């Protein structure tokens, strides 16, 4: 995820934490993981990275479904292009031009879909945690925020 630094000023810490986790647990295929790097990981680190990848994969798929079912497919396409792909050439301006939208609309659509993504992540997390304390601990670990 290439936009962490670029957009840090326009988003809250919760999104930067999500973006860092997505970037670090990027939807890599096992073939992309070097043997040396894998050998240096503890089993706990490996499990955590895979768990984060799994959580975000579930959340992205649910977000995709919701966006398309509610007629907000463009919102998801913008999110996918800007936040999920590693394309150094994409910008709000290039997306605005490509999707024939004003730049402010691109900004608003991305802000809305990012909020929805966070909600989906928290919903998925709520489904798999047994207690409120576990939910809060995992949300803090995953998103870097305190939730109620």
N, C-alpha and C positions, 0 to 999 in steps of 0.2 A: 504494500500500500504506500504509494509514493507521496501522498499529500499531507502527511502528519504535520510537518513543519509549515507547509504552505498555508494550511487552514487553521492552525492552532489559535490564532488570534480571533477567529470568528466563531469558535465553538467552545463550549465549556469543557472542563477537565474530564467529565464522564465520556465524551466522545473521543478525546485524545487517548484515553485509556483503552477504549474499545478498539480504536484504530491501531494502537500499538500491539494489542493482543492479536488482532486479525493479521497484522503485518508479520508478527513473530510466529504465529501459528498458521500462517498463510496456508491456503488450501493446497499444500504441497502433496505431490505424490511421493510415496516412499523412495522411488528412484532418485528423487532430487535431493535426498538427504545423504550427505557424504558419510562414508564409513568412519572417518576420523572424528567427525563431529558427533556422530551417534555413539561412538565408543567413549567420548568424554562426558556424555550425559549420564546422570544417575537414573535409575528406574523411575524414581519419583518425578524427575524433570520430564522424562519421556512421557509418562502417564499424564502429567498435567498438560503438556503441550498437545497431546492427542485429545484430551478431554476438552480443552479450549477449542480446538479445531472442530470437534464433533458438535459442541454447543453452537458455535457460530454457523456451521453448515446447516444445522436444523433451523436456526433462526433466519438465515438468508432464504432458505426454501419456503418457510412459512411466510416471510415478508413478501416474497415473489408471488405466492398464491394470493395473499390478501390484496396486494396492489392490483393484480390483473383482474381479480374477481370484483373489485370495487371501481374498475375503470381508471385506475391510476397506473397503468402500465408504463407510461412515460416517466413517472416518478421513479419507478424501479429501474428503468433503463438508465436514467441519469445516475442513480446511486451505483449501479453496477459498473458503468463506464468510469465514473469519477473515483469511487471509493474502493471498488473491489479489484479492478484491473491495475496492472503495473504499467500504465501508459504515460510516459514522461511528457507527451505532447498534448494531452487533454487539459483543457482549462474551462472555466465557466464560460468564457467568451466563445471557445470553439464548440462547446455543447449548445450554447444559445444559437449559434449559427446553424449547426447541424440539425437541431430540432425545431428551428424556426421559432424560437422563444426569446423574449427579452431576457437579458442577463439577470435582472431582478427576479424573474419567474424561476429561472434555473436555481438561483439561491434559495428561494422560498420552497420549491419542490424538494430540494436536497435537505433543507432543514426539517421539513415535515417527515420525509421518509427516514431520516436518521432518528427522529424522535420515536417513530413507529418501530424501527429496528430495536431500539433500546427497550421499548415496551415488550416486544416479542421475546427478546433475550430474557428479560425478567420473568415473563410468563413461563417460558421453557424451564427456567431455573426453578421456579416455584413448583412446577410439576415433578421435579426429580429430587427435591430436598424434603427431608422428613420433618424438620422443625423450623420455626421462624429464625432461630439463632443460626442454624446451618445455612438457611437462605441468605441471611444478611452477610454472613462470612463469605460465602461463595460469590455473592454479588459484588462485595468489596474486592475480592480477588479478581473477578472477571472484568468488572467495569471500572473499578477504582473509585466507587462511590458508596456512600452509606445510604441504605434504603430502609424503609419502614415495613 
